[in-house]
Amino acid sequence: MPDQTPSVPTGDVDRMRRALALAARAEAEGEVPVGALVVAADGTVLGEGWNRPIASHDASAHAEIGALRAAGAAAGNYRLPGATLYVTLEPCVMCAGAIIHARIARVVFGAADPKTGAAGSVFDTLVSPLHNHAVEVRGGVLADESGALLRGFFRARR
């Protein structure tokens, strides 16, 4: 998928750049570099997160979960209708389930995850018609930058 086409709204690119900065924070902390943020329909950033499973000793401490927790606290509700979640890597099944339960309207992700992606790469969790809530999904926004960050991290680990 191309990083940016004329059809990708500038706001999506700008928000993904913020998610990439959060991913860099995860990497600086020794975590897999994934960053996420939740933005309300009015453009207000409700929550941010970055991978923290190693530091927190918590397998559920993915970037998306951190952003959803912060957004829920800011909104005073775990349901976030109309919100968009931006994340540098395609969500996994666990995160996709949380996204659906939070009633997120849109997910915009960077790099596809060919091993555990749940927005169409491996699983169709986010886009399944079986749910009572539909999530609009756009992938590939700044995919090259997101993928390069992940590849560099894993290359350095080998």
Disulfide bonds with the S-S distance in Angstrom:
none
